[in-house]
Amino acid sequence: MSVEKRTKSIDLSHHLSELSKARATSPLKGLMKYFSQPGILALGGGLPSPAYFPVSDISANVLVPESFALAPIESSTSFTWLWKLFGSQNATKEKTQAVTIPKYTTVDGDINLASSLQYGAAIAQQQLQVFLKNFISEVYQPAFEDWTVLIDTGNTDGWSRAVTTLCNPGEGVLCEEWTYPSAIASMLPSNIKPVPVAMDGLGMKSDALENLLSQWDPVSRQMPRPHVMYIVPVGQNPSGSTMSVERKKQIYDICVKYDVIIVEDDPYYFLQLGDYTFKGDRSPGATASGKPSAEESKRYVSTLNPSFLNFDYQGRVIRLDTFSKTIAPGSRLGWFTCNPVFAERLERQGETSTQAPCGFGQAVITKILTHWTYDGYIRWLRGLRTEYQQRRNFFIDCLADEFHLNAVPAVAGVWQGCIAYEASSKVKKSTSMTEKYSTRNRTMFSFVPPVAGMFVWMKLHLDQHPSFTPGDEDTLETKLWTKLAENGVLFGPGWMFAANALDGDSENTNAGHFRISFSNVDLPDLKKAVTIFGRVVREFFEEEGL
């Protein structure tokens, strides 16, 4: 949407919960707006003296924005992977630049510990606010005019604040049928229940959403029609799917029609990895470092799947962003982008709960961002994408080495419209004839390579187990998960990601999945984990009884 057509957000205050409406400005925090007044003699708050903060300054060696290459170091030969595994990662010396944050500064507007470590308002420090507003304007380009920014302590805190600001006890929240467990766990104690919507290979299905809302019966459902949606549209957790532009527009239009607020939880937005191809089919990539530049920043941003904000002409989207996946989760720093009415209510909630995020984290991250500048941060994000793409590729390459993978079109279910890989045993020369004919054509699991995020979502074909009978899914999934854990490999059990699993609805826990992260362990350990998994899962599917 062009700038000329942007208008202010519409009045959506009727979505506020009774609890949110009852929140008044914190009496002490209400004084904060006067503290920045020039020449003010502030004796009204219980602020300790910065002279007694036991830190004179903070210094850090910050990696340069171009620390990571912009294209994967790929090759069709195994030697390249061996070099990556055991050579280049340890041999590469990090390139850094020193930055220092003093307790006091003589330049107005500079980051300093006297301010950062002091009590403050539940909004971002000024330098961080300026950076974020420019970043949002350039990257997400909201379609309504009066959007604003509010910091939080990461997306889990952001969602917790959002759901209690918008929902009353006894209401429901629309979400994908597989979703982030902590999002569900945070709202259940308030008697706010998930309302799952069917998915396909692009995430939440728009036709399923339309049918659900148009046919909603508050009597049989024992709750009013949901007016809030929780959605992870990029690198969907756990499925790894990414929603297309067309699908986002369809869902947004449906939410306008039925007056639904969209809470867009998007921690993996900058880990849009692209499609996976087998290593033998890849071309070697360039390894040039690539310096930050405005031109490259614009080109990169244009390749990203747009946020719901980009279509939001009414201000009905609350976007949740975080530095957890792009800088460090321990910083506990993220932010909302939303209309000013919602932002003001979210701020009131923060005043009496988390208050402002940790001053150390804010100061350090703000210093890094302002040192890098916008173009430097974009360059950093481009390098991160390449690193996680290589990890994704390596993990699936290891599965391809360990199993026979057969590509088949997925015609139904959460992967509908995608190419899924079905895994069966490879026949080895030492394999007995009995094992050969019992396992060669038995599909043990399947998956779709994720196009974003940090996870592979694996479906277990438990009906291929020799002892399977309908209803055994829970028992078999737990047994295989336990065997893997006992052998030193820990996956995320699938049941915990079912949207209705944590509310005690055991009939719909959809057993038979693992969520596997490729984001953290070193590549040699990742390969070791796949080798152990291969041995354990083959033994499991050869068992004749429980």
C-alpha positions, -999 to 999 in steps of 0.1 A, spaced: 0 0 0 14 34 -10 21 61 16 -6 83 1 -33 58 8 -24 51 44 -50 61 70 -51 59 108 -62 28 125 -99 23 132 -113 22 167 -108 -14 180 -112 -6 217 -142 -29 220 -117 -58 218 -101 -49 252 -107 -73 281 -124 -62 313 -91 -66 331 -73 -43 306 -100 -17 308 -96 -16 346 -59 -9 345 -50 27 355 -17 43 350 7 32 377 9 62 401 47 60 403 52 53 365 29 83 358 56 106 371 81 93 345 71 117 318 84 146 339 118 130 347 131 139 313 121 176 315 152 198 313 163 211 347 138 191 367 148 184 403 134 149 406 127 141 442 95 123 437 106 87 429 126 61 448 155 62 424 189 50 437 219 72 428 239 61 397 270 69 417 264 37 436 259 15 405 290 -8 408 297 -7 371 318 21 356 314 10 320 307 -20 299 330 -30 270 323 -57 244 340 -70 213 312 -71 188 313 -92 157 313 -72 125 280 -74 105 297 -93 76 309 -121 99 291 -148 79 291 -154 42 260 -146 21 259 -180 3 263 -215 16 297 -232 13 283 -261 -6 298 -288 -28 287 -322 -42 317 -338 -26 319 -352 9 353 -335 14 336 -301 18 314 -313 46 343 -329 63 362 -296 61 332 -278 75 328 -304 103 364 -305 116 383 -277 100 370 -244 90 347 -236 119 374 -239 145 401 -223 123 381 -191 115 390 -163 138 361 -140 147 364 -104 134 353 -80 161 352 -43 169 353 -29 204 325 -8 218 321 8 253 291 20 272 302 45 300 283 52 331 281 89 323 283 107 289 290 143 280 271 140 248 233 143 250 216 112 235 245 88 239 238 55 255 250 55 291 246 32 322 234 60 345 202 61 324 200 25 312 204 9 346 179 33 363 142 28 367 125 38 335 92 37 316 79 5 302 88 17 267 121 14 248 150 37 256 151 66 232 179 54 210 163 19 207 129 34 199 145 55 171 162 24 156 131 2 158 108 28 142 131 31 113 136 -6 111 98 -13 111 92 14 85 118 0 61 112 -37 66 75 -43 75 60 -11 60 27 -11 80 -3 -1 59 -18 21 86 -4 54 96 -4 56 134 15 24 143 37 26 174 64 5 191 65 -9 227 92 -31 241 87 -63 261 109 -91 274 105 -113 244 76 -129 225 64 -151 253 59 -121 275 45 -102 245 18 -129 239 10 -132 276 4 -95 277 -16 -95 245 -40 -123 253 -49 -109 287 -53 -74 272 -77 -87 246 -95 -118 261 -118 -124 290 -121 -157 309 -143 -181 290 -133 -169 255 -113 -187 229 -83 -179 207 -80 -190 170 -47 -208 163 -31 -233 140 -39 -270 149 -2 -275 157 13 -245 176 38 -232 201 30 -250 235 40 -220 257 14 -198 239 -13 -222 249 1 -229 284 1 -191 292 -36 -186 286 -52 -218 299 -50 -208 336 -71 -177 327 -97 -201 312 -90 -189 277 -90 -219 254 -74 -226 220 -97 -230 190 -76 -250 164 -79 -242 127 -68 -268 101 -35 -264 83 -19 -273 50 16 -267 36 11 -229 38 0 -229 74 -35 -220 86 -61 -227 59 -82 -197 50 -112 -218 39 -111 -237 72 -110 -204 91 -140 -190 71 -160 -221 77 -153 -221 114 -162 -185 119 -193 -185 96 -208 -216 113 -199 -207 149 -225 -218 174 -219 -202 208 -243 -225 225 -228 -258 214 -192 -244 216 -200 -229 251 -181 -197 242 -186 -166 221 -171 -166 186 -134 -159 190 -122 -124 182 -84 -130 186 -60 -151 165 -26 -163 175 -5 -172 145 31 -180 136 32 -174 98 69 -178 90 88 -210 100 56 -221 117 64 -237 150 65 -267 148 56 -275 111 82 -252 95 57 -239 69 56 -203 57 25 -186 46 22 -171 11 13 -135 4 -20 -146 -11 -29 -167 20 -21 -139 43 -43 -115 24 -71 -141 25 -68 -145 62 -66 -108 68 -98 -102 48 -116 -129 68 -104 -113 101 -118 -79 88 -151 -96 79 -155 -112 114 -137 -85 134 -108 -106 146 -75 -92 160 -44 -109 146 -15 -115 170 14 -122 146 42 -141 165 71 -140 141 104 -149 157 117 -167 126 110 -140 101 146 -135 92 153 -172 90 135 -176 56 157 -204 43 143 -212 9 137 -247 -6 159 -276 2 177 -295 -26 197 -327 -23 235 -320 -20 242 -336 -53 220 -312 -70 234 -280 -55 257 -256 -71 287 -243 -51 279 -209 -37 300 -178 -36 316 -170 -3 322 -133 -6 317 -115 27 296 -86 12 298 -53 30 267 -35 43 250 -12 18 217 6 14 212 -10 -20 218 -45 -7 195 -39 23 166 -29 0 172 -59 -23 172 -83 7 141 -68 23 123 -72 -10 129 -109 -10 113 -114 24 77 -127 28 57 -96 39 44 -93 74 6 -91 81 14 -55 89 20 -48 53 -17 -55 45 -31 -41 77 -50 -9 68 -71 -10 99 -46 -15 127 -59 -49 138 -25 -66 138 -3 -68 169 31 -80 157 55 -96 181 92 -94 173 122 -105 193 160 -104 194 161 -139 207 168 -156 174 188 -128 158 211 -117 187 206 -137 219 176 -151 238 192 -142 272 188 -105 263 151 -109 270 142 -81 246 115 -79 220 88 -55 209 52 -50 198 41 -31 167 5 -22 169 -21 6 170 -17 33 198 -48 22 218 -35 -13 222 0 -1 229 -12 22 257 -31 -7 273 -1 -31 269 22 -5 285 -2 -2 315 1 -39 320 39 -38 317 41 -11 343 29 -34 371 45 -67 359 78 -69 340 82 -31 339 110 -23 314 133 -51 302 167 -54 318 188 -22 314 220 -41 307 203 -60 278 187 -29 264 220 -9 266 242 -36 250 218 -44 222 211 -8 215 248 -1 214 253 -30 190 225 -19 167 236 18 166 272 7 161 262 -16 132 236 9 119 205 -3 100 224 -15 70 249 -34 92 221 -52 111 205 -62 78 238 -75 66 241 -95 99 206 -110 93 215 -120 58 245 -139 71 224 -156 98 200 -168 72 228 -185 53 242 -202 85 208 -217 94 202 -227 58 235 -247 59 225 -263 92 191 -272 77 207 -287 46 233 -306 66 207 -322 89 186 -334 60 217 -345 41 225 -367 71 190 -382 70 195 -389 33 227 -407 41 211 -428 68 177 -436 51 162 -441 17 141 -410 11 113 -411 -14 98 -379 -26 60 -379 -28 33 -352 -32 14 -346 0 -23 -345 -9 -39 -340 25 -31 -329 60 -7 -304 73 17 -309 44 -9 -307 16 6 -290 -15 42 -299 -5 66 -326 -15 72 -349 15 101 -373 19 91 -408 31 120 -426 49 126 -463 48 157 -484 56 186 -486 32 196 -522 23 232 -528 33 254 -556 22 255 -571 57 217 -570 61 200 -604 65 174 -614 40 148 -614 67 155 -577 76 158 -568 40 123 -579 30 107 -567 63 120 -531 63 130 -521 28 96 -509 18 83 -499 52 79 -462 56 91 -454 92 87 -416 91 81 -387 67 89 -350 67 88 -318 46 121 -298 46 112 -265 64 115 -233 43 120 -212 74 128 -215 111 149 -240 131 129 -273 131 121 -304 111 86 -316 119 86 -354 116 56 -376 112 60 -412 125 43 -439 105 34 -459 136 9 -480 117 39 -497 101 50 -510 135 45 -548 136 25 -546 168 4 -516 158 -33 -515 165 -55 -484 163 -52 -465 196 -16 -474 202 -2 -441 189 4 -425 223 21 -456 236 43 -462 206 54 -425 203 63 -424 239 82 -457 237 103 -445 207 109 -411 223 121 -428 255 144 -452 236 160 -422 219 164 -404 251 180 -434 268 204 -435 238 214 -399 243 192 -381 217 164 -358 228 136 -347 204 105 -327 211 75 -351 215 48 -342 191 18 -344 215 29 -311 232 24 -291 200 -12 -301 194 -33 -270 201 -58 -289 223 -33 -312 240 -26 -291 271 -62 -286 280 -67 -323 288 -84 -333 256 -66 -366 252 -87 -377 223 -71 -352 200 -34 -352 210 -25 -364 175 4 -387 187 30 -397 162 53 -367 156 87 -354 167 99 -318 165 137 -319 158 159 -288 161 189 -284 139 198 -249 152 222 -255 181 244 -285 184 277 -287 164 276 -304 131 295 -335 142 270 -340 170 241 -334 146 254 -362 124 260 -384 155 224 -378 166 210 -388 131 232 -420 132 218 -429 167 183 -421 155 187 -443 125 198 -473 146 171 -469 172 142 -463 148 152 -493 127 153 -515 158 120 -500 169 102 -509 137 116 -545 139 101 -551 173 73 -577 174 57 -565 206 56 -538 232 
